[in-house]
Amino acid sequence: MNTRTEHDSLGAIEVPEDALWGAQTERSRQNFKIGGEKMPPELLEALVTIKKMAAIANHQVGKLSSQKAEAIKNACDQLLTQKNWSQFPLVIWQTGSGTQTNMNANEVIAHLASQETPIHPNDDVNMSQSSNDVFPTAIHLAATMTIEKNLLPAIHQTIATLEDLEEENQDVIKIGRTHLQDATPITFGQEISGWKAGFEHNENMLIATLAELKQLAIGGTAVGTGLNASKIYEEAFIVALNKATGIHFMSESNKFHALANRDAVVFASGALKATAANAMKMANDIRWLASGPRSGIGEITLPTNEPGSSIMPGKINPTQSEALTMVALQVMGNDATIGMAASQGNFELNVYLPLIAYDLLQSIRLLTDSLHSFREKCLVGITVNQERMTELLDNSLMLVTALNSHIGYDKGAEIAKKAHQEGTTLKAAALSLGYLTETEYDLWVRPEKMIGEIDR
């Protein structure tokens, strides 16, 4: 492999000839050969965006010449357009502040910008910044962008599809279930409305987290004091960022908190975990309801997307439910990791930032992708087996609950027990015991009267 010699404060080091990075990136690449998890592209995009906004702000406050600012902006635009993230080779298992990835960005941008005019990675690209305020800012920026532009639309589309499914089945009566046992009647539309409402709550939760994520650490530099950065620069940065993104970010008022604490990320991760929990509940309900097709519940049929077995011909499995529930577990695990990592903000800095960034953005990405997949490959193709729903409804012993207010709980329990033990219908058992007449039974045990006020 051909190399070139680069220098940093520790001396000379050989770097691959075609690499855009420099000495500090290469040292980290050689020192941390751990795993294969690289910095998420969403984070890298946020990092490059920060460098561009910093160049604009530094020029506006008179610290960076127009020629250097323009060169840095052009280099950032090239990276943002081409998304050449192969020039960011570092794994997340590195310095906990993300310093080497920050320097990776500084070196790559400086290398590209120097084609126009000499640019120094530290003095020019990293001007008015520290890894300690840049990396937390990048996490917040990336999370905000991906939640707003990707995850919230995926949730909204899921809600819309569930609403259509709910309306189609608002009059389809079936048996309800609690403790995995028969309960009282419900409409399939009502059951679906529960799934839908969960995602509506999740949507509101995630929107609430954005108010915290939009508060940025930028301007705090090394320890929160803002050394080598001015308040004017900080304000100019926020204005430039808001104009570029169309999102209203603001500067965190207390930079000591902004550098050392990651509670906004914990809050956001909690909302992601809640979304994952609701997604798992829905996916599990759907695969239970579709179980069979002949020896399970079988109340609904799922789309036939692919063969389900390598040995059993004709078998079809609820694979979209399986994928979504695996994602849900991953998100829950990520949340546990993020919570523990965020608790480790010792003194003026949290040094678990790459891990936090990786897990948070993975959770957002997985939920976004899996909800799109589940909606497109499962929800929109669900068909109702109404004959099976009616069969299970009519055979349910829990219809006896309708008799409570007429003959009392104890007599109702006796009827249900007799019907179950003798394998007869509730009606037959009730008439045999003489607790009511056939006319009374037909008048009182009516599933359509047991589903409550649907629109209440």
Secondary structure by P-SEA (a helix, b strand, c coil): cbbbbbbcccccccccccccccaaaaaaaaacccccccccaaaaaaaaaaaaaaaaaaaaaccccaaaaaaaaaaaaaaaaacccccccccccccccaaaaaaaaaaaaaaaaaaccccccccccccccccaaaaaaaaaaaaaaaaaccaaaaaaaaaaaaaaaaaacccbbbbbbccccccbbbbaaaaaaaaaaaaaaaaaaaaaaaaaaaccccccccccccccccaaaaaaaaaaaaaacccccccccccccccccaaaaaaaaaaaaaaaaaaaaaaaaaaaaacccccccccccccccccccccccccccaaaaaaaaaaaaaaaaaaaaaaaaaaccccccccaaaaaaaaaaaaaaaaaaaaaaaaaacccccccaaaaaaaaaaacccccccccccccaaaaaaaaaaaaaacccaaaaaaaaccccaaaaaaccccccccccccc
